[in-house]
């Protein structure tokens, strides 16, 4: 049996907490990846180290188990919630904490203390406006606008181009997944001139939403590659699983 340690934020955490998606997600990318791996490499057991809302800094002091392979999917919360600067190749090479790239290097170093096994480092994907389906007052703008002077696409590009090392494999989820602001959701349902109107990207940007008065902007028919503007839907999760499983099999089969 192969053992996989999955390190990440809510994308990874929600795999085992489908209730927190309002059951809009039926199967997460971790489970879907296992299903794609097992016919090729046999049984896979997952140690899920996903933390809801986490950024790279939340893993700096974490110890990791010795397993057959590791995955890391972080960066979107660094960009939005934590305002973590991206950093440089030098930050990564010198393992300097305090930037996204430096923090990732520190996480990899912590893994290397216990195991030489392959580490697959994914970068974040684009996002629309995140409106939490269980708390409509939790609203974050999409990656169509920068946050703290950083574009999410630039963070993703830096992770893919800078993260490297022996048995460390960057996975360009950002470009290969095809998840964009435009297809993250099909539309937002907003009140326009007193009438509920389905607005696609970019027409919904700046149109007010009152969580105390208006209906949730993402009814089931609005679900695209995400179910809430941020987190992968079943379709999005399957795309991620396809990319990740092919990378893992390419190195481990």
N, C-alpha and C positions, 0 to 999 in steps of 0.2 A: 504493500500500500504506500502511495505517495502522500506526503503531508505538505500542505500549502498554508503559509501564513499570509493573509491578506490584510495589508495596512492601508488605511484610508480614512476618509471623512464619511459624510452621510451616504454617499453613493454606495459605499461598502457596508456601512452599518445597517442600512435599511433592508439589505438582503435578508437579515434575520429578524426584522421588525416590520413586517408588512402592514401591521395594524396602524403604524405611524404614517403610512401612505394613504390611509383611508381605504385600503385594499384597491387603490387604483393601480398599483403594481402587483402582479400576481406571482412573479418570479424574478429575482434580482440577477444582476450580471454574474455574481459569484456562482450561484447555483447553475446558471446556464453554462458557464465556463466549465464547471465540473462535468456536466452532461456531455459536453463536446470532447472533453479530455478522456473520459473513462473508456470509451471504446478503443482508444489508441494506447493508453498507458496503464489501464487497470484502475482499481479503486483509488479515489482521492479523498482524503479527509481535510477539512478546512478548519484552521484556527483563525477566526474573524477578529481582527484587531481594529475594525472600523469604529470611529468615535464620531457621534453626531456633532456637526458644527466644528470639527477639528481643523487645525492648520498644522503646518510642519512643526511649529514650535512645541506642540503638544506631545510630540514623540521624541524629543531630544533626550529625555531622561528615562525612556522606556527600555526595558530589557526584552529581548526577543527569544523565542524558543528556537532550538535547532531543528530545522525542517528540510525538506527536499527542494523547495523553491519559495521565493517571496515575491509579492507584488506590492507596489506602492502607487496609490492614486490620490494625490493631494495637489493643492494649489488654488482651487477656486475660492476657498475661504480665506487663504492668505491674501488673495487679491481684493476681495470685497470687505470681509468683516474685520480682519486683522491689520489690513493696510501694510502688509509685510513687503518691504522693497524686494525687487527681484534679485538683485545682486549680479555678480559677474562670474566669468570663468575662474578668475583668481579666488573668489570667495569659495567656489566649489573645490578647487584644487587644494586650497589651504584649510578647508574644513572650518571656515569661520562662521559660527552661528550668528543669527540676526538678520539674515536674508533667506529668501526661498532656496536659492541654490546652495548657500552655505549650510542651511539646515538639512537639506536633502543629503549632502555629503556626510553630515554628522550621523544621520539615521543609518545610512549605508555602513558607516564605520562601526556603529553599534551592532549591526547585524553581523559584520565581519568578525566581531569578537567571539561569536559562537558558531559561525558556519561560513564555509566558502561557497555555498550553494548559489545557483543563479538568482539574480534579482531583476525583476522586470519593472521599470519605472515608467508609468504612463503620465501623460500631461493632461491638463483639464480641457474640457470642451466648451464651446460657446453656450450661452444661456440667454433666455428672454427674461422678462420681469418675473421674479420668483414671488408668488403669493401662496403662502402655506395653506394647504387645504383644510387643516385643522385649527388654524388661527388666522383669519383673514386680515388681521391687523399687521401681520408680519409680511412686509413688502420690501423687496430689494430690487433695484433696477437691473436691467439686463446688461450684457456685455457690449451693447451698441454704444455705450458711453464709458469713458475711462473712469477709474476709481483711484483717487490719490495720485493722479497723473500717470497711471499705468493702464495700458490696454491688456485685457486678458489674453488676447492673441499673442502679444509680445512675451508674456509670461510663459505661455505654452511653448512658443518657439525656443525660448532660452532653455527651458528644461530639456527639450528634445536635443538641442545642439550641444549643451554643456555637460549633461550627466553622462558619465562614462566610467569605465573601469573594468577590471578583470571579472568576467561573468556578470557584468552589469549591462543590461540591455534596455536602452530607451525605446519606448513604444509611442509612436506619434498618433495617439488617439484623436488629438485635435483635428488633424487634417484628414485622417483616414476614416473617421466615423461618419463624416458628412453632416454632423449635427451643427446647425447654424442658428442664428437668431431667428431667421425667417421660418425654419421648419421645426423649431423647438415646440411651438404650439401652432395650431392652424389659425387661431384667432383669439382675440380677447373680446368678451361680451361687455360692452360699456354702454352707459346711458348717454345718449346724444340727443339733445333737444327733447328730453323727457321720454325718449324711446330707446329700448334696448337694441343695440346694433352690434353686429359681429364685425370687428375690425381686424384685418390682417396687418402684419408688419409691413411698413413702419407706421401705418395710419393710427395705431393705438397709442403711440408714444405721446405723452403729455395730456392725454384725455383723462380727466379726473375719475377716480374710483373711491367711493365712500363705503368702506367695509361694514358700516352700521346700517346702511340703507340699501345698497346695491347687492344684487346676486353675485355669487362667486364668478369671476370672469372666465374661469376655465371649466365649463360643463364638460361632461364626458366626450361630447363630439368635438371639443376643441383640442383634445389630446393629440400631440404630434409625436416627435421623438422624445419629448419629456411629457410628464403628466401635470406639472405645475409650473412650467417655465424653466425649471432647473434640473430636477431629478429625472433620470431616464425612465421612460415608459417601458412597457414590455418590448415594444419594437426597438427602442433605443438600447435597452439592456441586452437584447439579442445581438445587435450590431457590435457592441462593446465586447461581448463574450466571443464573438467570431474572430475579432481582431486579436484579442488576448490569447485565446486558445491556439491560434495559428502560430503566434510568437513562441509560446511555451513549447509546443510540439516541435517547432523548428530547432530548438536548443536541447530538448530532453528526449526526443524519441529515439 
